[in-house]
Amino acid sequence: MNRTEISEKVQEIFRNIFDDDSLEITDVTTAADVEDWDSLEQINILVAMEKEFSVKFSVGEVEGLKNVGEMIDLIASKL
């Protein structure tokens, strides 16, 4: 799976979690950019990513993520 395919799946996950089909996620998107993205939604996002991509994240890996692009890179590194 290439980075573009990962990005497309990440986009779908965000749209499902936030129940917003018009939500546009880019590499530089952060929690501050998405209404209702709080700590609970962060957990939901991470769990959905783990299920979708069949990967596991450690606390250390995710606590340093600054934006969606870094999340995509982390997923790509595990595939």
PDB file of N, CA, C and O in Angstrom:
ATOM      1  N   MET A   1       0.855  -1.176   0.000  1.00  0.00           N
ATOM      2  CA  MET A   1       0.000   0.000   0.000  1.00  0.00           C
ATOM      3  C   MET A   1       0.900   1.237   0.000  1.00  0.00           C
ATOM      4  O   MET A   1       1.813   1.352   0.817  1.00  0.00           O
ATOM      5  N   ASN A   2       0.632   2.150  -0.919  1.00  0.00           N
ATOM      6  CA  ASN A   2       1.459   3.353  -0.978  1.00  0.00           C
ATOM      7  C   ASN A   2       0.869   4.475  -0.115  1.00  0.00           C
ATOM      8  O   ASN A   2      -0.225   4.343   0.434  1.00  0.00           O
ATOM      9  N   ARG A   3       1.604   5.564  -0.010  1.00  0.00           N
ATOM     10  CA  ARG A   3       1.208   6.658   0.878  1.00  0.00           C
ATOM     11  C   ARG A   3      -0.134   7.277   0.460  1.00  0.00           C
ATOM     12  O   ARG A   3      -0.937   7.652   1.314  1.00  0.00           O
ATOM     13  N   THR A   4      -0.372   7.381  -0.837  1.00  0.00           N
ATOM     14  CA  THR A   4      -1.639   7.942  -1.322  1.00  0.00           C
ATOM     15  C   THR A   4      -2.815   7.074  -0.892  1.00  0.00           C
ATOM     16  O   THR A   4      -3.848   7.592  -0.468  1.00  0.00           O
ATOM     17  N   GLU A   5      -2.664   5.772  -0.998  1.00  0.00           N
ATOM     18  CA  GLU A   5      -3.732   4.854  -0.582  1.00  0.00           C
ATOM     19  C   GLU A   5      -3.970   4.941   0.925  1.00  0.00           C
ATOM     20  O   GLU A   5      -5.111   4.902   1.385  1.00  0.00           O
ATOM     21  N   ILE A   6      -2.889   5.058   1.683  1.00  0.00           N
ATOM     22  CA  ILE A   6      -3.023   5.225   3.135  1.00  0.00           C
ATOM     23  C   ILE A   6      -3.771   6.516   3.432  1.00  0.00           C
ATOM     24  O   ILE A   6      -4.680   6.531   4.263  1.00  0.00           O
ATOM     25  N   SER A   7      -3.395   7.600   2.760  1.00  0.00           N
ATOM     26  CA  SER A   7      -4.047   8.902   2.971  1.00  0.00           C
ATOM     27  C   SER A   7      -5.540   8.837   2.686  1.00  0.00           C
ATOM     28  O   SER A   7      -6.342   9.421   3.416  1.00  0.00           O
ATOM     29  N   GLU A   8      -5.913   8.130   1.627  1.00  0.00           N
ATOM     30  CA  GLU A   8      -7.328   8.002   1.279  1.00  0.00           C
ATOM     31  C   GLU A   8      -8.096   7.257   2.366  1.00  0.00           C
ATOM     32  O   GLU A   8      -9.211   7.642   2.717  1.00  0.00           O
ATOM     33  N   LYS A   9      -7.505   6.196   2.894  1.00  0.00           N
ATOM     34  CA  LYS A   9      -8.163   5.441   3.967  1.00  0.00           C
ATOM     35  C   LYS A   9      -8.248   6.276   5.245  1.00  0.00           C
ATOM     36  O   LYS A   9      -9.252   6.229   5.956  1.00  0.00           O
ATOM     37  N   VAL A  10      -7.196   7.038   5.533  1.00  0.00           N
ATOM     38  CA  VAL A  10      -7.205   7.917   6.709  1.00  0.00           C
ATOM     39  C   VAL A  10      -8.321   8.951   6.564  1.00  0.00           C
ATOM     40  O   VAL A  10      -9.032   9.242   7.526  1.00  0.00           O
ATOM     41  N   GLN A  11      -8.470   9.501   5.365  1.00  0.00           N
ATOM     42  CA  GLN A  11      -9.545  10.464   5.096  1.00  0.00           C
ATOM     43  C   GLN A  11     -10.906   9.839   5.411  1.00  0.00           C
ATOM     44  O   GLN A  11     -11.743  10.467   6.059  1.00  0.00           O
ATOM     45  N   GLU A  12     -11.124   8.619   4.959  1.00  0.00           N
ATOM     46  CA  GLU A  12     -12.388   7.917   5.221  1.00  0.00           C
ATOM     47  C   GLU A  12     -12.612   7.716   6.716  1.00  0.00           C
ATOM     48  O   GLU A  12     -13.724   7.899   7.211  1.00  0.00           O
ATOM     49  N   ILE A  13     -11.563   7.340   7.428  1.00  0.00           N
ATOM     50  CA  ILE A  13     -11.674   7.118   8.870  1.00  0.00           C
ATOM     51  C   ILE A  13     -12.083   8.405   9.571  1.00  0.00           C
ATOM     52  O   ILE A  13     -12.980   8.393  10.415  1.00  0.00           O
ATOM     53  N   PHE A  14     -11.439   9.509   9.234  1.00  0.00           N
ATOM     54  CA  PHE A  14     -11.784  10.785   9.858  1.00  0.00           C
ATOM     55  C   PHE A  14     -13.227  11.174   9.548  1.00  0.00           C
ATOM     56  O   PHE A  14     -13.947  11.641  10.431  1.00  0.00           O
ATOM     57  N   ARG A  15     -13.650  10.986   8.311  1.00  0.00           N
ATOM     58  CA  ARG A  15     -15.028  11.330   7.943  1.00  0.00           C
ATOM     59  C   ARG A  15     -16.029  10.478   8.714  1.00  0.00           C
ATOM     60  O   ARG A  15     -17.076  10.974   9.130  1.00  0.00           O
ATOM     61  N   ASN A  16     -15.716   9.207   8.907  1.00  0.00           N
ATOM     62  CA  ASN A  16     -16.608   8.328   9.669  1.00  0.00           C
ATOM     63  C   ASN A  16     -16.647   8.709  11.142  1.00  0.00           C
ATOM     64  O   ASN A  16     -17.725   8.787  11.731  1.00  0.00           O
ATOM     65  N   ILE A  17     -15.501   8.943  11.735  1.00  0.00           N
ATOM     66  CA  ILE A  17     -15.447   9.253  13.164  1.00  0.00           C
ATOM     67  C   ILE A  17     -16.148  10.568  13.473  1.00  0.00           C
ATOM     68  O   ILE A  17     -16.880  10.675  14.457  1.00  0.00           O
ATOM     69  N   PHE A  18     -15.918  11.572  12.621  1.00  0.00           N
ATOM     70  CA  PHE A  18     -16.522  12.880  12.872  1.00  0.00           C
ATOM     71  C   PHE A  18     -17.864  13.049  12.169  1.00  0.00           C
ATOM     72  O   PHE A  18     -18.465  14.121  12.231  1.00  0.00           O
ATOM     73  N   ASP A  19     -18.340  11.992  11.497  1.00  0.00           N
ATOM     74  CA  ASP A  19     -19.639  11.984  10.823  1.00  0.00           C
ATOM     75  C   ASP A  19     -19.810  13.216   9.934  1.00  0.00           C
ATOM     76  O   ASP A  19     -20.812  13.928  10.009  1.00  0.00           O
ATOM     77  N   ASP A  20     -18.792  13.448   9.083  1.00  0.00           N
ATOM     78  CA  ASP A  20     -18.781  14.625   8.217  1.00  0.00           C
ATOM     79  C   ASP A  20     -18.152  14.240   6.880  1.00  0.00           C
ATOM     80  O   ASP A  20     -16.929  14.164   6.761  1.00  0.00           O
ATOM     81  N   ASP A  21     -18.993  13.998   5.880  1.00  0.00           N
ATOM     82  CA  ASP A  21     -18.505  13.581   4.569  1.00  0.00           C
ATOM     83  C   ASP A  21     -17.755  14.678   3.829  1.00  0.00           C
ATOM     84  O   ASP A  21     -17.080  14.397   2.839  1.00  0.00           O
ATOM     85  N   SER A  22     -17.858  15.918   4.286  1.00  0.00           N
ATOM     86  CA  SER A  22     -17.159  17.014   3.621  1.00  0.00           C
ATOM     87  C   SER A  22     -15.815  17.332   4.280  1.00  0.00           C
ATOM     88  O   SER A  22     -15.088  18.204   3.804  1.00  0.00           O
ATOM     89  N   LEU A  23     -15.482  16.645   5.353  1.00  0.00           N
ATOM     90  CA  LEU A  23     -14.237  16.899   6.076  1.00  0.00           C
ATOM     91  C   LEU A  23     -13.039  16.596   5.182  1.00  0.00           C
ATOM     92  O   LEU A  23     -12.936  15.506   4.619  1.00  0.00           O
ATOM     93  N   GLU A  24     -12.135  17.566   5.055  1.00  0.00           N
ATOM     94  CA  GLU A  24     -10.922  17.400   4.253  1.00  0.00           C
ATOM     95  C   GLU A  24      -9.718  17.382   5.180  1.00  0.00           C
ATOM     96  O   GLU A  24      -9.453  18.348   5.895  1.00  0.00           O
ATOM     97  N   ILE A  25      -8.995  16.275   5.158  1.00  0.00           N
ATOM     98  CA  ILE A  25      -7.816  16.093   5.995  1.00  0.00           C
ATOM     99  C   ILE A  25      -6.585  16.172   5.102  1.00  0.00           C
ATOM    100  O   ILE A  25      -6.537  15.538   4.048  1.00  0.00           O
ATOM    101  N   THR A  26      -5.584  16.953   5.521  1.00  0.00           N
ATOM    102  CA  THR A  26      -4.321  17.042   4.787  1.00  0.00           C
ATOM    103  C   THR A  26      -3.183  16.630   5.709  1.00  0.00           C
ATOM    104  O   THR A  26      -3.400  16.356   6.889  1.00  0.00           O
ATOM    105  N   ASP A  27      -1.981  16.589   5.171  1.00  0.00           N
ATOM    106  CA  ASP A  27      -0.819  16.218   5.976  1.00  0.00           C
ATOM    107  C   ASP A  27      -0.591  17.168   7.145  1.00  0.00           C
ATOM    108  O   ASP A  27      -0.056  16.759   8.175  1.00  0.00           O
ATOM    109  N   VAL A  28      -0.986  18.419   7.002  1.00  0.00           N
ATOM    110  CA  VAL A  28      -0.717  19.405   8.059  1.00  0.00           C
ATOM    111  C   VAL A  28      -1.897  19.596   9.011  1.00  0.00           C
ATOM    112  O   VAL A  28      -1.834  20.442   9.903  1.00  0.00           O
ATOM    113  N   THR A  29      -2.965  18.828   8.837  1.00  0.00           N
ATOM    114  CA  THR A  29      -4.124  18.924   9.725  1.00  0.00           C
ATOM    115  C   THR A  29      -3.746  18.484  11.134  1.00  0.00           C
ATOM    116  O   THR A  29      -3.070  17.474  11.326  1.00  0.00           O
ATOM    117  N   THR A  30      -4.200  19.268  12.121  1.00  0.00           N
ATOM    118  CA  THR A  30      -3.984  18.939  13.530  1.00  0.00           C
ATOM    119  C   THR A  30      -5.331  18.924  14.247  1.00  0.00           C
ATOM    120  O   THR A  30      -6.358  19.275  13.666  1.00  0.00           O
ATOM    121  N   ALA A  31      -5.317  18.519  15.497  1.00  0.00           N
ATOM    122  CA  ALA A  31      -6.550  18.486  16.291  1.00  0.00           C
ATOM    123  C   ALA A  31      -7.186  19.868  16.373  1.00  0.00           C
ATOM    124  O   ALA A  31      -8.410  19.981  16.436  1.00  0.00           O
ATOM    125  N   ALA A  32      -6.383  20.907  16.373  1.00  0.00           N
ATOM    126  CA  ALA A  32      -6.913  22.271  16.458  1.00  0.00           C
ATOM    127  C   ALA A  32      -7.713  22.655  15.215  1.00  0.00           C
ATOM    128  O   ALA A  32      -8.527  23.578  15.259  1.00  0.00           O
ATOM    129  N   ASP A  33      -7.483  21.954  14.112  1.00  0.00           N
ATOM    130  CA  ASP A  33      -8.160  22.271  12.851  1.00  0.00           C
ATOM    131  C   ASP A  33      -9.523  21.608  12.697  1.00  0.00           C
ATOM    132  O   ASP A  33     -10.300  21.991  11.823  1.00  0.00           O
ATOM    133  N   VAL A  34      -9.821  20.621  13.533  1.00  0.00           N
ATOM    134  CA  VAL A  34     -11.052  19.839  13.383  1.00  0.00           C
ATOM    135  C   VAL A  34     -11.916  20.014  14.628  1.00  0.00           C
ATOM    136  O   VAL A  34     -11.528  19.653  15.739  1.00  0.00           O
ATOM    137  N   GLU A  35     -13.091  20.576  14.404  1.00  0.00           N
ATOM    138  CA  GLU A  35     -14.025  20.763  15.512  1.00  0.00           C
ATOM    139  C   GLU A  35     -14.358  19.400  16.127  1.00  0.00           C
ATOM    140  O   GLU A  35     -14.566  18.423  15.407  1.00  0.00           O
ATOM    141  N   ASP A  36     -14.404  19.345  17.423  1.00  0.00           N
ATOM    142  CA  ASP A  36     -14.738  18.134  18.190  1.00  0.00           C
ATOM    143  C   ASP A  36     -13.609  17.105  18.278  1.00  0.00           C
ATOM    144  O   ASP A  36     -13.819  16.019  18.818  1.00  0.00           O
ATOM    145  N   TRP A  37     -12.417  17.422  17.760  1.00  0.00           N
ATOM    146  CA  TRP A  37     -11.287  16.495  17.907  1.00  0.00           C
ATOM    147  C   TRP A  37     -10.676  16.717  19.283  1.00  0.00           C
ATOM    148  O   TRP A  37      -9.846  17.605  19.481  1.00  0.00           O
ATOM    149  N   ASP A  38     -11.104  15.894  20.222  1.00  0.00           N
ATOM    150  CA  ASP A  38     -10.610  15.985  21.596  1.00  0.00           C
ATOM    151  C   ASP A  38      -9.885  14.688  21.942  1.00  0.00           C
ATOM    152  O   ASP A  38      -9.645  13.856  21.067  1.00  0.00           O
ATOM    153  N   SER A  39      -9.538  14.516  23.207  1.00  0.00           N
ATOM    154  CA  SER A  39      -8.759  13.340  23.605  1.00  0.00           C
ATOM    155  C   SER A  39      -9.531  12.037  23.382  1.00  0.00           C
ATOM    156  O   SER A  39      -8.932  11.022  23.027  1.00  0.00           O
ATOM    157  N   LEU A  40     -10.829  12.051  23.582  1.00  0.00           N
ATOM    158  CA  LEU A  40     -11.629  10.849  23.339  1.00  0.00           C
ATOM    159  C   LEU A  40     -11.639  10.498  21.851  1.00  0.00           C
ATOM    160  O   LEU A  40     -11.486   9.335  21.478  1.00  0.00           O
ATOM    161  N   GLU A  41     -11.817  11.500  21.019  1.00  0.00           N
ATOM    162  CA  GLU A  41     -11.803  11.252  19.572  1.00  0.00           C
ATOM    163  C   GLU A  41     -10.417  10.810  19.114  1.00  0.00           C
ATOM    164  O   GLU A  41     -10.296  10.026  18.173  1.00  0.00           O
ATOM    165  N   GLN A  42      -9.372  11.307  19.773  1.00  0.00           N
ATOM    166  CA  GLN A  42      -8.010  10.876  19.442  1.00  0.00           C
ATOM    167  C   GLN A  42      -7.877   9.363  19.636  1.00  0.00           C
ATOM    168  O   GLN A  42      -7.302   8.665  18.800  1.00  0.00           O
ATOM    169  N   ILE A  43      -8.414   8.878  20.741  1.00  0.00           N
ATOM    170  CA  ILE A  43      -8.376   7.434  21.006  1.00  0.00           C
ATOM    171  C   ILE A  43      -9.169   6.687  19.939  1.00  0.00           C
ATOM    172  O   ILE A  43      -8.712   5.664  19.428  1.00  0.00           O
ATOM    173  N   ASN A  44     -10.352   7.189  19.602  1.00  0.00           N
ATOM    174  CA  ASN A  44     -11.170   6.554  18.564  1.00  0.00           C
ATOM    175  C   ASN A  44     -10.439   6.513  17.225  1.00  0.00           C
ATOM    176  O   ASN A  44     -10.505   5.516  16.505  1.00  0.00           O
ATOM    177  N   ILE A  45      -9.743   7.598  16.895  1.00  0.00           N
ATOM    178  CA  ILE A  45      -8.978   7.658  15.646  1.00  0.00           C
ATOM    179  C   ILE A  45      -7.882   6.593  15.650  1.00  0.00           C
ATOM    180  O   ILE A  45      -7.728   5.845  14.684  1.00  0.00           O
ATOM    181  N   LEU A  46      -7.132   6.534  16.735  1.00  0.00           N
ATOM    182  CA  LEU A  46      -6.017   5.585  16.811  1.00  0.00           C
ATOM    183  C   LEU A  46      -6.499   4.138  16.740  1.00  0.00           C
ATOM    184  O   LEU A  46      -5.895   3.311  16.057  1.00  0.00           O
ATOM    185  N   VAL A  47      -7.582   3.837  17.443  1.00  0.00           N
ATOM    186  CA  VAL A  47      -8.133   2.474  17.406  1.00  0.00           C
ATOM    187  C   VAL A  47      -8.608   2.136  15.991  1.00  0.00           C
ATOM    188  O   VAL A  47      -8.373   1.031  15.502  1.00  0.00           O
ATOM    189  N   ALA A  48      -9.270   3.080  15.342  1.00  0.00           N
ATOM    190  CA  ALA A  48      -9.745   2.848  13.973  1.00  0.00           C
ATOM    191  C   ALA A  48      -8.577   2.628  13.015  1.00  0.00           C
ATOM    192  O   ALA A  48      -8.650   1.778  12.127  1.00  0.00           O
ATOM    193  N   MET A  49      -7.501   3.394  13.195  1.00  0.00           N
ATOM    194  CA  MET A  49      -6.309   3.230  12.348  1.00  0.00           C
ATOM    195  C   MET A  49      -5.689   1.850  12.568  1.00  0.00           C
ATOM    196  O   MET A  49      -5.319   1.170  11.610  1.00  0.00           O
ATOM    197  N   GLU A  50      -5.579   1.444  13.823  1.00  0.00           N
ATOM    198  CA  GLU A  50      -5.007   0.131  14.126  1.00  0.00           C
ATOM    199  C   GLU A  50      -5.824  -0.984  13.476  1.00  0.00           C
ATOM    200  O   GLU A  50      -5.260  -1.926  12.920  1.00  0.00           O
ATOM    201  N   LYS A  51      -7.140  -0.879  13.546  1.00  0.00           N
ATOM    202  CA  LYS A  51      -8.004  -1.901  12.947  1.00  0.00           C
ATOM    203  C   LYS A  51      -7.913  -1.887  11.426  1.00  0.00           C
ATOM    204  O   LYS A  51      -7.762  -2.935  10.798  1.00  0.00           O
ATOM    205  N   GLU A  52      -8.005  -0.708  10.841  1.00  0.00           N
ATOM    206  CA  GLU A  52      -8.005  -0.594   9.378  1.00  0.00           C
ATOM    207  C   GLU A  52      -6.711  -1.110   8.757  1.00  0.00           C
ATOM    208  O   GLU A  52      -6.732  -1.793   7.732  1.00  0.00           O
ATOM    209  N   PHE A  53      -5.585  -0.778   9.385  1.00  0.00           N
ATOM    210  CA  PHE A  53      -4.288  -1.111   8.802  1.00  0.00           C
ATOM    211  C   PHE A  53      -3.622  -2.325   9.455  1.00  0.00           C
ATOM    212  O   PHE A  53      -2.510  -2.699   9.081  1.00  0.00           O
ATOM    213  N   SER A  54      -4.297  -2.936  10.426  1.00  0.00           N
ATOM    214  CA  SER A  54      -3.758  -4.111  11.138  1.00  0.00           C
ATOM    215  C   SER A  54      -2.368  -3.836  11.711  1.00  0.00           C
ATOM    216  O   SER A  54      -1.430  -4.610  11.519  1.00  0.00           O
ATOM    217  N   VAL A  55      -2.267  -2.707  12.422  1.00  0.00           N
ATOM    218  CA  VAL A  55      -1.016  -2.319  13.081  1.00  0.00           C
ATOM    219  C   VAL A  55      -1.309  -2.009  14.543  1.00  0.00           C
ATOM    220  O   VAL A  55      -2.466  -1.884  14.943  1.00  0.00           O
ATOM    221  N   LYS A  56      -0.255  -1.889  15.328  1.00  0.00           N
ATOM    222  CA  LYS A  56      -0.372  -1.481  16.730  1.00  0.00           C
ATOM    223  C   LYS A  56       0.575  -0.318  16.965  1.00  0.00           C
ATOM    224  O   LYS A  56       1.710  -0.320  16.489  1.00  0.00           O
ATOM    225  N   PHE A  57       0.095   0.679  17.706  1.00  0.00           N
ATOM    226  CA  PHE A  57       0.909   1.836  18.055  1.00  0.00           C
ATOM    227  C   PHE A  57       1.282   1.770  19.523  1.00  0.00           C
ATOM    228  O   PHE A  57       0.481   1.341  20.354  1.00  0.00           O
ATOM    229  N   SER A  58       2.491   2.192  19.842  1.00  0.00           N
ATOM    230  CA  SER A  58       2.872   2.334  21.247  1.00  0.00           C
ATOM    231  C   SER A  58       2.545   3.760  21.681  1.00  0.00           C
ATOM    232  O   SER A  58       2.387   4.652  20.847  1.00  0.00           O
ATOM    233  N   VAL A  59       2.448   3.961  22.975  1.00  0.00           N
ATOM    234  CA  VAL A  59       2.178   5.303  23.502  1.00  0.00           C
ATOM    235  C   VAL A  59       3.265   6.263  23.037  1.00  0.00           C
ATOM    236  O   VAL A  59       2.970   7.390  22.640  1.00  0.00           O
ATOM    237  N   GLY A  60       4.505   5.829  23.083  1.00  0.00           N
ATOM    238  CA  GLY A  60       5.619   6.676  22.667  1.00  0.00           C
ATOM    239  C   GLY A  60       5.529   7.111  21.219  1.00  0.00           C
ATOM    240  O   GLY A  60       5.899   8.234  20.877  1.00  0.00           O
ATOM    241  N   GLU A  61       5.035   6.221  20.367  1.00  0.00           N
ATOM    242  CA  GLU A  61       4.905   6.555  18.948  1.00  0.00           C
ATOM    243  C   GLU A  61       3.854   7.631  18.717  1.00  0.00           C
ATOM    244  O   GLU A  61       4.070   8.549  17.926  1.00  0.00           O
ATOM    245  N   VAL A  62       2.735   7.527  19.390  1.00  0.00           N
ATOM    246  CA  VAL A  62       1.632   8.445  19.093  1.00  0.00           C
ATOM    247  C   VAL A  62       1.702   9.759  19.857  1.00  0.00           C
ATOM    248  O   VAL A  62       1.166  10.763  19.389  1.00  0.00           O
ATOM    249  N   GLU A  63       2.341   9.780  21.012  1.00  0.00           N
ATOM    250  CA  GLU A  63       2.342  11.028  21.767  1.00  0.00           C
ATOM    251  C   GLU A  63       3.216  12.094  21.123  1.00  0.00           C
ATOM    252  O   GLU A  63       3.081  13.274  21.447  1.00  0.00           O
ATOM    253  N   GLY A  64       4.107  11.707  20.222  1.00  0.00           N
ATOM    254  CA  GLY A  64       4.953  12.685  19.554  1.00  0.00           C
ATOM    255  C   GLY A  64       4.422  13.162  18.213  1.00  0.00           C
ATOM    256  O   GLY A  64       5.038  14.017  17.575  1.00  0.00           O
ATOM    257  N   LEU A  65       3.294  12.627  17.776  1.00  0.00           N
ATOM    258  CA  LEU A  65       2.742  13.009  16.473  1.00  0.00           C
ATOM    259  C   LEU A  65       2.240  14.447  16.499  1.00  0.00           C
ATOM    260  O   LEU A  65       1.522  14.848  17.416  1.00  0.00           O
ATOM    261  N   LYS A  66       2.626  15.224  15.477  1.00  0.00           N
ATOM    262  CA  LYS A  66       2.241  16.636  15.425  1.00  0.00           C
ATOM    263  C   LYS A  66       1.076  16.907  14.478  1.00  0.00           C
ATOM    264  O   LYS A  66       0.363  17.899  14.630  1.00  0.00           O
ATOM    265  N   ASN A  67       0.885  16.017  13.493  1.00  0.00           N
ATOM    266  CA  ASN A  67      -0.173  16.248  12.506  1.00  0.00           C
ATOM    267  C   ASN A  67      -0.532  14.933  11.811  1.00  0.00           C
ATOM    268  O   ASN A  67       0.067  13.891  12.078  1.00  0.00           O
ATOM    269  N   VAL A  68      -1.499  15.000  10.938  1.00  0.00           N
ATOM    270  CA  VAL A  68      -1.978  13.805  10.245  1.00  0.00           C
ATOM    271  C   VAL A  68      -0.890  13.223   9.343  1.00  0.00           C
ATOM    272  O   VAL A  68      -0.793  12.004   9.203  1.00  0.00           O
ATOM    273  N   GLY A  69      -0.083  14.070   8.737  1.00  0.00           N
ATOM    274  CA  GLY A  69       0.997  13.588   7.883  1.00  0.00           C
ATOM    275  C   GLY A  69       1.955  12.680   8.636  1.00  0.00           C
ATOM    276  O   GLY A  69       2.394  11.660   8.105  1.00  0.00           O
ATOM    277  N   GLU A  70       2.280  13.045   9.868  1.00  0.00           N
ATOM    278  CA  GLU A  70       3.163  12.207  10.678  1.00  0.00           C
ATOM    279  C   GLU A  70       2.479  10.886  11.036  1.00  0.00           C
ATOM    280  O   GLU A  70       3.136   9.850  11.139  1.00  0.00           O
ATOM    281  N   MET A  71       1.170  10.928  11.223  1.00  0.00           N
ATOM    282  CA  MET A  71       0.417   9.702  11.494  1.00  0.00           C
ATOM    283  C   MET A  71       0.470   8.775  10.277  1.00  0.00           C
ATOM    284  O   MET A  71       0.666   7.568  10.414  1.00  0.00           O
ATOM    285  N   ILE A  72       0.295   9.347   9.098  1.00  0.00           N
ATOM    286  CA  ILE A  72       0.353   8.562   7.864  1.00  0.00           C
ATOM    287  C   ILE A  72       1.743   7.951   7.692  1.00  0.00           C
ATOM    288  O   ILE A  72       1.869   6.786   7.316  1.00  0.00           O
ATOM    289  N   ASP A  73       2.776   8.733   7.964  1.00  0.00           N
ATOM    290  CA  ASP A  73       4.147   8.215   7.865  1.00  0.00           C
ATOM    291  C   ASP A  73       4.372   7.068   8.843  1.00  0.00           C
ATOM    292  O   ASP A  73       5.033   6.085   8.508  1.00  0.00           O
ATOM    293  N   LEU A  74       3.828   7.189  10.046  1.00  0.00           N
ATOM    294  CA  LEU A  74       3.963   6.130  11.044  1.00  0.00           C
ATOM    295  C   LEU A  74       3.280   4.851  10.558  1.00  0.00           C
ATOM    296  O   LEU A  74       3.836   3.758  10.672  1.00  0.00           O
ATOM    297  N   ILE A  75       2.076   4.998  10.018  1.00  0.00           N
ATOM    298  CA  ILE A  75       1.361   3.833   9.482  1.00  0.00           C
ATOM    299  C   ILE A  75       2.178   3.200   8.358  1.00  0.00           C
ATOM    300  O   ILE A  75       2.352   1.982   8.325  1.00  0.00           O
ATOM    301  N   ALA A  76       2.678   4.021   7.440  1.00  0.00           N
ATOM    302  CA  ALA A  76       3.457   3.512   6.304  1.00  0.00           C
ATOM    303  C   ALA A  76       4.688   2.746   6.776  1.00  0.00           C
ATOM    304  O   ALA A  76       5.075   1.749   6.166  1.00  0.00           O
ATOM    305  N   SER A  77       5.297   3.207   7.851  1.00  0.00           N
ATOM    306  CA  SER A  77       6.502   2.543   8.357  1.00  0.00           C
ATOM    307  C   SER A  77       6.203   1.168   8.947  1.00  0.00           C
ATOM    308  O   SER A  77       7.104   0.344   9.098  1.00  0.00           O
ATOM    309  N   LYS A  78       4.934   0.921   9.281  1.00  0.00           N
ATOM    310  CA  LYS A  78       4.543  -0.346   9.897  1.00  0.00           C
ATOM    311  C   LYS A  78       3.969  -1.345   8.889  1.00  0.00           C
ATOM    312  O   LYS A  78       3.726  -2.503   9.231  1.00  0.00           O
ATOM    313  N   LEU A  79       3.756  -0.908   7.673  1.00  0.00           N
ATOM    314  CA  LEU A  79       3.167  -1.795   6.654  1.00  0.00           C
ATOM    315  C   LEU A  79       4.244  -2.498   5.842  1.00  0.00           C
ATOM    316  O   LEU A  79       3.929  -3.279   4.943  1.00  0.00           O
TER     317      LEU A  79
END
